[in-house]
Amino acid sequence: MTVTVRYTCPHCGAVTSVERAADLADRSVTTLAQAGWEYAEPEDDDLEEADGIAFVCGEDGPVTDLEGEPVDGCGRPFYLNFVRFEQGVELEPDPPTYGGPRFDFEG
């Protein structure tokens, strides 16, 4: 089963839509790609095989404002990151590029 899901560009606030499988779990939308993650294009048929979707605001189809009125996108890339699992354990991006700085201290 597929659903249409809307995502807001973190650069300009324009809204883009993509049709994808309903069981994919979203982690985040970021301005930078996660290191080592494989991204599909929004029109790819095998989104389930990717770690997320790479968008270019306004170039991957029509975009709107929050009220649904057509707007021009900013042309900048942004990334939808799916939740990833390995052997049943949820993987964190390494290094994470969302949620602010990361400080690891080994004692």
PyMOL commands that set and color helices and strands:
alter all, ss='L'
color gray80, all
select helices_A, chain A and resi 47-49
alter helices_A, ss='H'
color red, helices_A
select strands_A, chain A and resi 2-8+15-21+26-30+39-40+52-56+63-64+70-71+77-82+84-86+89-91
alter strands_A, ss='S'
color yellow, strands_A
deselect
rebuild
show_as cartoon
